[in-house]
Amino acid sequence: MTEQGTKTERQWYAIHTYAGYEDAVARYLKQRIESMAMTDKIFNVIVPKEVKIKVRGGKRHTVEEKIYPGYVLVEMVHDTDSWYVVRNTPRVTGFVGSNPAVPTPLSKEEIDGLMARMGKKEPTFKVDFKINEMVKIVDGPFKEHDGKVSQIDEEKGKVKVLVPIFGRETLVELDTLQVQKT
């Protein structure tokens, strides 16, 4: 720590923004860093996002969602000048921390975990079903039917469900997002 109570090493900080303006804040901040010659004190600006899979109308869509809506991460050396540039960026409401004038840096573990989560390009499938478990179909042509899980394909995020139709069990392949536990 120096006399003014600032640190001289690069650290990550979370800044709070107006909801829905995270990407705009990141753009504004990057422009301000360039125009105010702060590239030696403010290094990275990130809106934490991850790739997720959603099912709409029976079709699988890959979407990018914000991990922490309303927050932007900034890697910087905290001093009066860098604090001023970030704090006075349009639509920034403040730094995260108990004292707004002295923001609390994020831990290395928090950043490493977040970067690992963001770094996954291929969305992973969380299959939370077991063979012979009863499920309810919540999307697609068999919506509202109950069935029993007969096969699970974790790699593709699919399950095969035995659905009783006209008194016979029919095997139906579904996305894991189309079924839920009963």
Order of alpha helices (4+ residues) and beta strands (2+ residues): beta-alpha-beta-beta-beta-beta-alpha-beta-alpha-beta-beta-beta-beta-beta
